[in-house]
Amino acid sequence: MADQQPASNGNGSGESSSEPQVSILAQYIKDLSVENPSAPQVYSWQVQPSLDVQFNIGVNPAAEDVHEVTLKMEVTAKSDNGVHFVIDLSYGGLFGLRNLPEEALQPFLLIEAPRLLFPFARQIVADATSGTGFPPLLLDPIDFTGAYMAQLQAQQGSDTPPEGGAEPSGESGAA
């Protein structure tokens, strides 16, 4: 087994680095609800359902230098015949952030962190739709940068200062 060395700033002094550091401490399902309200009749319907996909990003401080980011996704498939399925997922991640400049904190938490969580949440949604008896639903990627920019523009347009304390929630929108 290799010897483990204490973190250093690269100059051999053994001092901790003042470089920005980001780590994913944990990922987890916070809440998952899967509904197939029209079973068994839904399996005889010969119509393609329309999909409505909504997402929201929540950010909360969890400890010093640790933030919880929650990607909430609501997927509804319905047609004129009725609701085919509904999936409601809250997928969370704990992110350790050190020495991140203040101006980079909010963009990281509302763009990069959800982008890292999305592939895992996408797989859970695919598995959940498969579990309802439908083909796996592979969601298209979400433009988290666009959602963040739209949120900034909305805040600037209403002259509302950013919320203090906990980070604001992300924009809701269809993907």
C-alpha positions in Angstrom: 0.0 0.0 0.0 1.3 3.4 -0.9 2.3 5.9 1.9 -0.3 8.6 2.3 1.1 12.1 2.5 -0.6 15.1 4.1 -2.1 17.6 1.7 0.3 20.3 0.6 0.3 23.3 -1.6 2.8 21.6 -3.9 5.9 23.4 -2.6 6.8 20.6 -0.2 6.1 22.7 2.9 3.2 20.6 4.1 0.9 23.6 4.5 -2.7 23.3 3.3 -3.4 24.8 -0.1 -5.4 28.0 -0.5 -6.4 26.7 -4.0 -10.2 26.2 -4.4 -11.2 22.6 -3.5 -14.4 20.9 -4.5 -15.4 17.3 -3.5 -18.6 15.3 -3.7 -19.1 13.8 -0.2 -22.3 11.8 -0.9 -25.1 11.3 -3.3 -28.5 9.9 -2.4 -32.2 9.6 -3.1 -34.0 12.0 -0.7 -37.5 11.2 -2.0 -38.9 9.0 -4.8 -42.5 8.6 -5.7 -43.6 6.5 -8.7 -47.3 6.3 -9.6 -49.0 4.3 -12.3 -52.6 5.4 -11.5 -54.3 4.0 -14.7 -53.0 0.5 -14.5 -54.0 -2.0 -15.8 -56.1 -0.1 -18.4 -53.1 2.0 -19.5 -51.4 -1.0 -21.1 -54.2 -1.3 -23.7 -54.1 2.4 -24.7 -52.8 2.9 -28.2 -51.7 6.5 -27.8 -48.3 8.1 -27.3 -48.4 10.1 -24.1 -47.1 13.7 -23.8 -44.4 14.2 -21.3 -44.1 17.2 -18.9 -40.7 17.4 -17.2 -40.1 20.0 -14.5 -37.0 20.6 -12.4 -36.0 22.7 -9.5 -32.7 23.0 -7.7 -32.5 23.5 -3.9 -29.4 24.5 -2.0 -28.9 24.4 1.7 -25.9 24.7 3.9 -25.2 21.4 5.7 -22.1 22.2 7.7 -19.1 24.5 7.5 -17.8 24.3 3.9 -20.5 21.7 3.0 -23.6 22.4 1.0 -26.5 20.1 0.1 -27.8 20.4 -3.5 -31.1 18.8 -4.3 -32.2 18.2 -7.8 -36.0 17.8 -7.8 -37.5 16.3 -11.0 -41.2 15.8 -11.7 -42.1 13.8 -14.8 -45.7 13.3 -15.9 -46.8 11.2 -18.9 -50.4 11.7 -19.9 -52.7 11.5 -22.9 -56.4 12.2 -23.6 -57.1 8.8 -22.1 -55.5 9.8 -18.7 -52.3 9.7 -16.7 -49.9 7.0 -17.8 -47.3 7.6 -15.0 -45.9 10.2 -12.6 -42.4 10.2 -11.2 -41.4 12.6 -8.5 -37.7 12.4 -7.6 -35.6 14.5 -5.2 -31.9 13.5 -5.6 -29.3 15.1 -3.3 -25.6 15.5 -3.1 -23.3 16.8 -0.4 -20.6 19.0 -1.8 -17.5 20.1 0.2 -16.3 23.5 -1.0 -13.1 25.2 0.3 -11.5 28.4 -0.7 -14.1 29.0 -3.4 -14.3 32.7 -4.3 -17.7 34.1 -3.2 -18.6 35.0 -6.8 -18.1 31.4 -7.8 -20.1 29.8 -5.0 -23.6 30.3 -6.4 -22.8 29.4 -10.0 -21.1 26.2 -8.8 -24.0 25.2 -6.6 -26.7 26.0 -9.2 -24.9 24.9 -12.4 -22.0 22.5 -11.9 -23.4 20.6 -8.9 -26.7 19.8 -10.6 -24.8 18.9 -13.8 -22.8 16.3 -11.8 -26.0 14.9 -10.1 -28.1 14.8 -13.3 -26.8 11.5 -14.9 -27.6 9.6 -11.7 -31.0 11.1 -11.3 -31.7 10.4 -15.0 -30.9 6.7 -14.5 -33.2 6.5 -11.5 -36.0 8.0 -13.6 -35.3 5.5 -16.4 -35.4 2.6 -13.9 -38.6 3.9 -12.3 -40.4 4.1 -15.7 -39.2 0.6 -16.5 -40.6 -0.5 -13.2 -44.0 0.8 -14.1 -44.1 -1.4 -17.2 -43.1 1.3 -19.7 -39.9 1.5 -21.7 -37.1 3.3 -19.8 -37.4 7.1 -20.1 -34.1 8.7 -20.9 -34.4 12.4 -20.2 -32.6 14.9 -22.4 -29.9 16.9 -20.7 -30.9 20.0 -18.8 -29.3 23.4 -19.6 -28.5 24.3 -16.0 -26.5 27.3 -17.2 -29.5 28.7 -19.2 -31.7 28.2 -16.2 -29.3 30.0 -13.9 -28.9 32.9 -16.4 -32.7 33.2 -16.7 -33.0 33.3 -12.9 -30.4 36.1 -12.7 -32.2 38.0 -15.4 -35.5 37.6 -13.6 -33.9 38.9 -10.3 -32.3 41.9 -12.1 -35.6 42.7 -13.9 -37.5 42.8 -10.6 -34.7 44.6 -8.8 -34.9 41.9 -6.1 -31.6 41.5 -4.3 -30.4 37.8 -4.0 -31.6 36.1 -0.8 -29.3 36.2 2.2 -28.3 33.1 4.2 -29.2 30.0 2.3 -28.7 29.9 -1.4 -31.8 30.6 -3.5 -33.5 27.7 -5.3 -33.0 27.2 -9.0 -35.3 28.0 -11.8 -38.2 25.7 -12.6 -38.8 24.8 -16.2 -39.4 22.2 -18.7 -36.4 20.3 -20.1 
